[in-house]
Amino acid sequence: MGSSTIAHCDACTYESDTLMTGGGMRNFRTYDARPVHCAQCHAVTTANFKAQTLTCLRCDGREVTPIEGKGPALCPKCGKAELRLTSGGIMWD
């Protein structure tokens, strides 16, 4: 089962698009989208963590850093460690 997540920076106005994370019933064996910071498109986006190589699902860039969600992460806009993940309120299958 997948869900949605939004990244929001407490220090500036940055807010990501709604990120669809996880995998569905049909693809959970090969697909597990999780939040990443992409250095190429300068955004918080997702990457398939079941792929051999982590790549940004937005721009196909390989310069991605996983965002754990346990504590604040670096914001792609202001560079401060004030980025937090919150539930987007959507569940998908």
Backbone as JSON Lines, residues from 0, in Angstrom:
{"i":0,"aa":"M","n":[0.85,-1.18,0.0],"ca":[0.0,0.0,0.0],"c":[0.89,1.23,0.0]}
{"i":1,"aa":"G","n":[0.56,2.18,-0.82],"ca":[1.31,3.43,-0.89],"c":[0.59,4.54,-0.15]}
{"i":2,"aa":"S","n":[1.33,5.6,0.08],"ca":[0.75,6.77,0.73],"c":[1.38,8.02,0.13]}
{"i":3,"aa":"S","n":[0.93,9.16,0.58],"ca":[1.5,10.41,0.07],"c":[2.23,11.13,1.19]}
{"i":4,"aa":"T","n":[3.23,11.9,0.78],"ca":[4.06,12.66,1.7],"c":[4.31,14.02,1.09]}
{"i":5,"aa":"I","n":[4.45,15.02,1.94],"ca":[4.82,16.37,1.51],"c":[6.01,16.8,2.34]}
{"i":6,"aa":"A","n":[7.01,17.39,1.67],"ca":[8.17,17.94,2.36],"c":[7.97,19.44,2.5]}
{"i":7,"aa":"H","n":[8.19,19.95,3.72],"ca":[8.0,21.37,4.0],"c":[9.17,21.87,4.82]}
{"i":8,"aa":"C","n":[9.73,23.03,4.44],"ca":[10.83,23.62,5.18],"c":[10.29,24.64,6.18]}
{"i":9,"aa":"D","n":[10.69,24.5,7.44],"ca":[10.26,25.43,8.49],"c":[11.0,26.76,8.42]}
{"i":10,"aa":"A","n":[12.13,26.8,7.69],"ca":[12.94,28.02,7.64],"c":[12.61,28.93,6.44]}
{"i":11,"aa":"C","n":[12.02,28.37,5.4],"ca":[11.68,29.18,4.22],"c":[10.33,28.74,3.69]}
{"i":12,"aa":"T","n":[10.01,29.09,2.49],"ca":[8.68,28.79,1.93],"c":[8.65,27.53,1.09]}
{"i":13,"aa":"Y","n":[9.75,26.74,1.08],"ca":[9.78,25.57,0.22],"c":[8.77,24.53,0.65]}
{"i":14,"aa":"E","n":[8.02,24.01,-0.32],"ca":[7.14,22.88,-0.11],"c":[7.16,22.04,-1.38]}
{"i":15,"aa":"S","n":[7.36,20.75,-1.22],"ca":[7.42,19.86,-2.38],"c":[6.03,19.63,-2.95]}
{"i":16,"aa":"D","n":[6.02,19.07,-4.15],"ca":[4.77,18.55,-4.69],"c":[4.37,17.37,-3.81]}
{"i":17,"aa":"T","n":[3.16,16.88,-3.94],"ca":[2.75,15.69,-3.22],"c":[3.54,14.51,-3.76]}
{"i":18,"aa":"L","n":[4.23,13.81,-2.87],"ca":[5.06,12.67,-3.25],"c":[4.3,11.39,-2.98]}
{"i":19,"aa":"M","n":[4.14,10.58,-4.01],"ca":[3.47,9.3,-3.85],"c":[4.55,8.27,-3.49]}
{"i":20,"aa":"T","n":[4.48,7.73,-2.29],"ca":[5.51,6.84,-1.79],"c":[4.98,5.42,-1.6]}
{"i":21,"aa":"G","n":[5.92,4.47,-1.53],"ca":[5.54,3.08,-1.35],"c":[5.35,2.38,-2.67]}
{"i":22,"aa":"G","n":[4.57,1.32,-2.65],"ca":[4.28,0.54,-3.85],"c":[2.86,0.03,-3.79]}
{"i":23,"aa":"G","n":[2.34,-0.39,-4.91],"ca":[0.97,-0.89,-4.98],"c":[0.92,-2.41,-5.03]}
{"i":24,"aa":"M","n":[-0.28,-2.94,-5.09],"ca":[-0.46,-4.39,-5.13],"c":[0.18,-5.01,-6.37]}
{"i":25,"aa":"R","n":[0.17,-4.31,-7.47],"ca":[0.69,-4.86,-8.73],"c":[2.21,-4.74,-8.87]}
{"i":26,"aa":"N","n":[2.82,-3.78,-8.15],"ca":[4.25,-3.54,-8.39],"c":[5.12,-3.55,-7.13]}
{"i":27,"aa":"F","n":[4.59,-3.96,-6.0],"ca":[5.34,-3.85,-4.74],"c":[6.63,-4.66,-4.73]}
{"i":28,"aa":"R","n":[6.73,-5.67,-5.56],"ca":[7.96,-6.47,-5.6],"c":[9.1,-5.75,-6.31]}
{"i":29,"aa":"T","n":[8.77,-4.83,-7.2],"ca":[9.79,-4.14,-7.98],"c":[9.81,-2.63,-7.78]}
{"i":30,"aa":"Y","n":[8.86,-2.09,-7.01],"ca":[8.74,-0.64,-6.88],"c":[8.49,-0.24,-5.43]}
{"i":31,"aa":"D","n":[9.32,0.66,-4.92],"ca":[9.16,1.21,-3.58],"c":[9.68,2.65,-3.6]}
{"i":32,"aa":"A","n":[8.81,3.58,-3.89],"ca":[9.2,4.99,-3.98],"c":[9.36,5.58,-2.59]}
{"i":33,"aa":"R","n":[10.48,6.28,-2.39],"ca":[10.75,6.95,-1.12],"c":[11.32,8.34,-1.41]}
{"i":34,"aa":"P","n":[11.17,9.26,-0.44],"ca":[11.66,10.63,-0.66],"c":[13.18,10.71,-0.76]}
{"i":35,"aa":"V","n":[13.63,11.56,-1.69],"ca":[15.05,11.85,-1.87],"c":[15.22,13.34,-2.17]}
{"i":36,"aa":"H","n":[16.42,13.82,-1.92],"ca":[16.8,15.16,-2.34],"c":[17.59,14.98,-3.63]}
{"i":37,"aa":"C","n":[17.18,15.62,-4.71],"ca":[17.87,15.49,-5.99],"c":[18.71,16.75,-6.23]}
{"i":38,"aa":"A","n":[20.02,16.54,-6.36],"ca":[20.93,17.66,-6.6],"c":[20.82,18.17,-8.03]}
{"i":39,"aa":"Q","n":[20.32,17.35,-8.94],"ca":[20.23,17.76,-10.35],"c":[19.05,18.69,-10.59]}
{"i":40,"aa":"C","n":[17.87,18.35,-10.07],"ca":[16.7,19.22,-10.3],"c":[16.38,20.1,-9.09]}
{"i":41,"aa":"H","n":[17.22,20.02,-8.05],"ca":[17.1,20.86,-6.85],"c":[15.71,20.79,-6.23]}
{"i":42,"aa":"A","n":[15.27,19.56,-6.0],"ca":[13.93,19.36,-5.44],"c":[13.91,18.14,-4.54]}
{"i":43,"aa":"V","n":[12.89,18.08,-3.72],"ca":[12.6,16.85,-2.98],"c":[11.62,16.09,-3.86]}
{"i":44,"aa":"T","n":[11.98,14.88,-4.2],"ca":[11.19,14.06,-5.09],"c":[11.27,12.62,-4.6]}
{"i":45,"aa":"T","n":[11.07,11.64,-5.47],"ca":[11.14,10.25,-5.06],"c":[12.07,9.46,-5.97]}
{"i":46,"aa":"A","n":[12.53,8.33,-5.45],"ca":[13.33,7.37,-6.21],"c":[12.83,5.98,-5.86]}
{"i":47,"aa":"N","n":[12.95,5.06,-6.79],"ca":[12.55,3.68,-6.56],"c":[13.68,2.95,-5.83]}
{"i":48,"aa":"F","n":[13.47,2.63,-4.58],"ca":[14.5,2.0,-3.76],"c":[14.68,0.51,-4.06]}
{"i":49,"aa":"K","n":[13.87,-0.04,-4.94],"ca":[14.07,-1.43,-5.36],"c":[14.79,-1.51,-6.71]}
{"i":50,"aa":"A","n":[15.14,-0.37,-7.28],"ca":[15.9,-0.34,-8.53],"c":[17.38,-0.55,-8.21]}
{"i":51,"aa":"Q","n":[18.12,-1.03,-9.19],"ca":[19.55,-1.26,-9.0],"c":[20.29,0.04,-8.71]}
{"i":52,"aa":"T","n":[19.94,1.09,-9.42],"ca":[20.55,2.4,-9.24],"c":[19.47,3.39,-8.84]}
{"i":53,"aa":"L","n":[19.7,4.14,-7.75],"ca":[18.73,5.16,-7.34],"c":[18.78,6.31,-8.33]}
{"i":54,"aa":"T","n":[17.65,6.63,-8.9],"ca":[17.54,7.78,-9.8],"c":[16.28,8.56,-9.45]}
{"i":55,"aa":"C","n":[16.35,9.85,-9.64],"ca":[15.22,10.74,-9.4],"c":[14.1,10.39,-10.37]}
{"i":56,"aa":"L","n":[12.9,10.18,-9.86],"ca":[11.77,9.85,-10.73],"c":[11.22,11.08,-11.44]}
{"i":57,"aa":"R","n":[11.72,12.26,-11.08],"ca":[11.29,13.5,-11.72],"c":[12.16,13.84,-12.93]}
{"i":58,"aa":"C","n":[13.51,13.76,-12.75],"ca":[14.41,14.19,-13.83],"c":[15.37,13.09,-14.28]}
{"i":59,"aa":"D","n":[15.3,11.93,-13.66],"ca":[16.15,10.79,-13.98],"c":[17.61,11.0,-13.57]}
{"i":60,"aa":"G","n":[17.86,12.0,-12.72],"ca":[19.21,12.27,-12.24],"c":[19.66,11.23,-11.22]}
{"i":61,"aa":"R","n":[20.98,11.04,-11.14],"ca":[21.54,10.04,-10.22],"c":[22.12,10.65,-8.96]}
{"i":62,"aa":"E","n":[22.09,11.96,-8.83],"ca":[22.63,12.62,-7.65],"c":[21.53,12.79,-6.61]}
{"i":63,"aa":"V","n":[21.11,11.68,-6.02],"ca":[20.03,11.71,-5.05],"c":[20.52,11.27,-3.67]}
{"i":64,"aa":"T","n":[19.95,11.89,-2.64],"ca":[20.27,11.56,-1.26],"c":[18.96,11.18,-0.57]}
{"i":65,"aa":"P","n":[18.87,9.99,0.0],"ca":[17.64,9.59,0.7],"c":[17.32,10.52,1.87]}
{"i":66,"aa":"I","n":[16.04,10.76,2.07],"ca":[15.56,11.53,3.22],"c":[14.85,10.54,4.14]}
{"i":67,"aa":"E","n":[15.35,10.4,5.34],"ca":[14.86,9.38,6.27],"c":[13.51,9.71,6.89]}
{"i":68,"aa":"G","n":[13.22,10.96,7.18],"ca":[11.97,11.3,7.82],"c":[12.03,11.26,9.34]}
{"i":69,"aa":"K","n":[13.16,10.79,9.9],"ca":[13.29,10.73,11.37],"c":[13.58,12.09,11.96]}
{"i":70,"aa":"G","n":[14.3,12.9,11.25],"ca":[14.65,14.23,11.73],"c":[14.67,15.18,10.56]}
{"i":71,"aa":"P","n":[14.96,16.45,10.82],"ca":[14.98,17.41,9.71],"c":[16.1,17.1,8.72]}
{"i":72,"aa":"A","n":[15.84,17.38,7.45],"ca":[16.8,17.18,6.36],"c":[17.15,18.53,5.76]}
{"i":73,"aa":"L","n":[18.13,18.55,4.88],"ca":[18.53,19.79,4.23],"c":[17.49,20.21,3.19]}
{"i":74,"aa":"C","n":[17.14,21.47,3.22],"ca":[16.18,22.04,2.27],"c":[16.89,22.34,0.96]}
{"i":75,"aa":"P","n":[16.29,21.96,-0.2],"ca":[16.92,22.26,-1.48],"c":[16.87,23.74,-1.85]}
{"i":76,"aa":"K","n":[16.03,24.52,-1.18],"ca":[15.91,25.94,-1.5],"c":[16.86,26.8,-0.66]}
{"i":77,"aa":"C","n":[16.81,26.65,0.67],"ca":[17.61,27.52,1.54],"c":[18.85,26.83,2.12]}
{"i":78,"aa":"G","n":[18.93,25.5,2.02],"ca":[20.09,24.77,2.5],"c":[20.13,24.52,3.98]}
{"i":79,"aa":"K","n":[19.11,24.95,4.71],"ca":[19.08,24.73,6.16],"c":[18.47,23.36,6.48]}
{"i":80,"aa":"A","n":[18.87,22.8,7.59],"ca":[18.36,21.49,8.03],"c":[17.03,21.67,8.75]}
{"i":81,"aa":"E","n":[16.05,22.16,8.02],"ca":[14.72,22.42,8.59],"c":[13.6,21.76,7.78]}
{"i":82,"aa":"L","n":[13.97,20.84,6.89],"ca":[12.98,20.19,6.02],"c":[12.38,18.99,6.74]}
{"i":83,"aa":"R","n":[11.06,18.95,6.79],"ca":[10.36,17.86,7.47],"c":[9.35,17.22,6.52]}
{"i":84,"aa":"L","n":[9.15,15.93,6.71],"ca":[8.16,15.19,5.92],"c":[6.87,15.07,6.73]}
{"i":85,"aa":"T","n":[5.76,15.32,6.07],"ca":[4.45,15.15,6.72],"c":[3.55,14.32,5.81]}
{"i":86,"aa":"S","n":[2.56,13.73,6.39],"ca":[1.61,12.92,5.63],"c":[0.81,13.8,4.7]}
{"i":87,"aa":"G","n":[0.62,13.33,3.46],"ca":[-0.19,14.06,2.49],"c":[-1.65,13.67,2.55]}
{"i":88,"aa":"G","n":[-1.98,12.65,3.33],"ca":[-3.38,12.26,3.53],"c":[-3.96,11.38,2.45]}
{"i":89,"aa":"I","n":[-3.15,10.89,1.51],"ca":[-3.65,10.04,0.43],"c":[-3.09,8.64,0.59]}
{"i":90,"aa":"M","n":[-3.92,7.63,0.48],"ca":[-3.49,6.24,0.47],"c":[-3.83,5.69,-0.91]}
{"i":91,"aa":"W","n":[-2.92,4.89,-1.47],"ca":[-3.16,4.32,-2.8],"c":[-2.74,2.86,-2.82]}
{"i":92,"aa":"D","n":[-3.23,2.15,-3.8],"ca":[-2.97,0.71,-3.88],"c":[-2.6,0.29,-5.27]}
